[in-house]
Amino acid sequence: MTTAYRQFCKANPHLPVFAQDWYLDAVCAGGEWCAAIVEEGGHMVAALPYFLKQKGPFRYISMPPFVKHLGPYLRQADAPYSLTETHRLYGALIAKLPAVDAFEQDFSPMVTNWLPFYWKGYQQSTRYTYRLVLDDLDRIYDGINRNMQRNIRKAQATVTVTLGGDLTDLYRINRMSFDRQALQLPYPFVLLQSHDEALVAHNARALFFARDEAGRLHSAACLIHDSETAYYHIAGDDPETRNSGAGILLTWEAIRYTKEVLGLRHFDFEGSMMQNVEAIRRQFGAVQQPYFRVWKTHSRLLRWLGR
């Protein structure tokens, strides 16, 4: 169904960047992606892309690297779908999913109804991202916590922000952030490289770097976008220079870039559920946006092992 889904993507440019076929081509390492498709009257009216993996005897659907959310999508229509229509189409998508031992996906925030999945025995937990509506940059800046504003001004006097640069620098600085927290970086450089090449080919990313006068890299960030929203995708700071405020400045520069260069109205922080990170999102004035993590364990053995 990948060929049909590629056609669905072309016909529905409103789909988030994470759900685009070319994006999935680049990041679905260690498995394969496909899609459940519902057709009516000669038209594809609904789709649910998924990432299929195999581990030992277990075949399961999970989230690919670098993909914040997937879930069910409906064909773009002139009028909103009724709840009855949504239930029917979601039910049809569920029926077309492959037989697997387990299913787990984070649904797009645009999916506000998961009842058809509940009726089929799926479970759900609510997660949160944080978003800004960029109607007025002055208002956005005024809504930023005063301490954060001081950090921005401090960094402006210390570092220079440049657009574009070496991907290895982004990888290195992001790895530093994970090392500082004693966490393992969840992707190898070769996968980041493949991911970045696809983003560049589709003009869907911007890299930001903050360096001091000596040329030392303080912070780096990657912003990706689709036709409606920009996402603060990957970022990191040198632990030795974290107090310079460069990471806060890069976030503000990415917000400005989203509004002034990309001309987009929505900025998404891509989370986070981590308490210390969530606090920073709120200090930027971002609004909490819920999304669903939906799962089901079909295998009795897996259910037993998970007890």
N, C-alpha and C positions, 0 to 999 in steps of 0.2 A: 504493500500500500504506500510505499515511499513516493512512487511516481504520482499517484493521485494526490498525496498530501502536498507535493511540490506545486501542483496546479491549484490546490486550495490556498496555499500561501500567496501565489500570484494574484488570485482573485480577491484576497482579503488583506490588503496592506496595513490594516489596523492591528494585526497580530503583534504581540510583544516581540522584541528582538530575540528573546530566549527561545521562542517557538518557531523561528524561521528555519526552513529546511537547511540553508547553507550554514547556519549557526550550529545546528545539530550535527551536520557532517563533520565539522571541525573538532567538536569536543567529546563526541561519544566514543572514547577510547575504552577498550576492555569489554565491549559489548556492541550491540547494534540498536539503531533506532528504527521505529516503524510508527504507524498511526492507525487507529480505528477511524473509519470513515462512514458517515451515513449519507446516502444519496436518496433524493426524492425528486421526481419529475425531471430526471436528467441533470440535476444539479447536486453538487456536494453541499450539504446544509450544515454539517457538524463534523468536527474532527477532534481526536484526542491523541496527540503524539506521545510516545512512551519510549523509554530506554530499557532494553531487555538484556539481562545479564545471566550468566551461569556460574555458580560456585559449587563445585562438587556435584552432588546429585540435584541441587536445587536451582530451579529456573525462576527468576523473579524480575519485577519491574521496580526500578529505583530512579533517583535523580542523577543525571550526568554531571560531571565536573563543570563549573562555571555557569550552571543553569540555576537561576534563582527560583523560577517557577514554571510549571507547564499546566496541565489540566485540560478540561474540555473547552472548546471554542465553537461558537456558532457563526454561521455565515453573516457577513455584514448585511443589515437590512435597513429599509427606510424607516420602519417603526420598531419599537422595542418588542422583543418576544414576550408573549404572555407566559405566566407561570406554568400553565398547562402545557404549552409548547416546549418550554424549557425542560420540564419533567420528562416529557415524551422523548425528546432528542437525547437527553443525558442517559435515559434508560436504554435507548437504542445503542449508544456508544458503549455502555457497560457490557451489553450483550455481545459486542464485537471484539472485546479484549481477548487476548489469547489465554489459554489455560496456563496458569503459573502457580508457583507455590506461595508467592507473596507479592503484594502490590503496595508501593508507598510513593506518593507524589505530593509535592507542594503545589497547590493550585494558585493560579494568578489571582491577585486581589480583585480583578474584574469578575471573578466567579464568586458570587455572594450566596449561592444556593447549592448545597450539597445533599439535599434530601434524597434524591434518587439513589445516591450511593449508600446512604444510611439504610434505605429500604432493602438494599441488597446485602446488608451485613457488614458494610464498611464502617470504620471508626474515624474520628476526627479530633484533632487538637488545634486550637487557635494559636496562630503565631502573628508577629507584628513586624511590619516595616515602618519607615517614617518618610513622609513626603512633604514637599513644599509646592504650593501653587504660585508661580512666578509672574503674577500680574503686575507687580510694582516692586522693583529691586530696592528702592529706598525704604519702602515699608518692610521688606524682608530684612534688610540690614538693621533697621530700628528694632525689629523683633528679636534680634540675636542678643543673648545674654551679655551684659556689660563686660564681664570678665573675658568672654570670648572676643568681644570687640577689641579689648586691650591687647589680647594675644595677636589679633590680626594686625593692628598698628605696630606692635613690637616686631613682628616678623617682617613687615614691609620695610622696616629700617635695617633689617639684618640680612635678608636673603633676596635673591632675584628669582622670579618665577619665569620659566621658559616653557613653551609649548612644543612638544615633540622631543625625541631623544632616543637613547639606546634602551631597548627592551630588557637587556641584561641588567641595567641599573634598576629598573622597576622590580625585576625578580629578586635581585640582591637585597633591596631595601625592604621588600615585602617579607622575605625570609627572615630578616633581622627582627621584624615585629613578632613573628611566630617564635623565633628562638628566645626572645625576651620573656615570653609567656610559657616557655618550656613546652611548646606545641609543635607538632610536625606539620610542615607545609603540605597541604593536601593535593599538590599537583607537581609534576616534574617540569623542568624548563621546556622540554620538547613539546609538551602539550600546550603550554602557554604560547609557544611560538606558533603552533598550528592555529590556535585560537586567534591570536593577534593577526596572522596573515589573512584569515577570513574577515575579520573586522575591518582591516585596512582595505581589502578588496571591495568591500561594500560601504566604504566611507562612513563607518559606524563607531569610530572611537577617537579619543584624543588623550595624549599622555601629557602630564604636568610634572615638572621637576622644580624643586626649590634648592638653590645653592647659595652659599655665602661667597664673600669676596675671594676667599682662597680656593674656591671651586669645590668645596666639600658639599656633598649631597646630604641635605637634611631630611627631605621628604619627597615622595613620589606618589603619583596617583594615576589611575586609568578610568576615564569616563566613557561609557558606551551609551548608545541611544538607538531608538527606533523612531517612528514617525510622530510619536506623541510624548515620549518620556525619555529623559536622560537618567542613567543609573551610575551612582558612585561605586564602581565595580571592584577595583583593587587599589589598595593604598597601604603605605607603610612609612615609618619614621626610623631614622637612625637613633637607637636608644640613648646614645651619648649626647644627642642634640635635640632631644624631644622638647626641652624647655624653651626652645627658640620660638615656638608657636607656628613653625612652618607648616605643620600638618593642618592646623586650623585655617591658615591662609590659603592653602591649596584647595580646601573644601569650598571656601568662599569664591575663589577664582573659578572653580568648576561650576558653581551656581551661576556666576556672572556669564560664563561662557555658554551655558545652557540657554540663558535668556537672550544675550546680545549677539551671539554668533549662530547658534543652532536655531534660535527663534522658537524654542519649545516652551510650553507652559508648565510642564511637570518635571520635578526633580525628585528622584527616589534614592534614598540612602542605602537600599538593599539591607534592611534590618536596622538594629540588631536585637536579638533576645538577651544578649549579655548585658548585665546591669550597668557596668561602667561605660559601655559603648552607647547604650540606650540613653543615658543621661546626656551625653554629648549631642546626640541627635535632637533631643528636646531643647537643648540650649541654643540650637540654631533656629528654634521656632517651628520645627517640623511637626506635622500632625500625624498621630498614630493611625496606621492603616492595617486592619486585620486581613489575614489570609489563612486558608485552611491547609493543614497537613492531613491528608486522607490516606488510610492504609487498611489492608485486610490480609490476614495470614490464612491462606487456604489449606496449607499442609498441616495435618495433625501432628506430624513429627516436629515441624518447626514450632508449632504452638507449644508442644511439650518441652522442647529445648529452651524456649523463651520464658518458661515459668520461673 
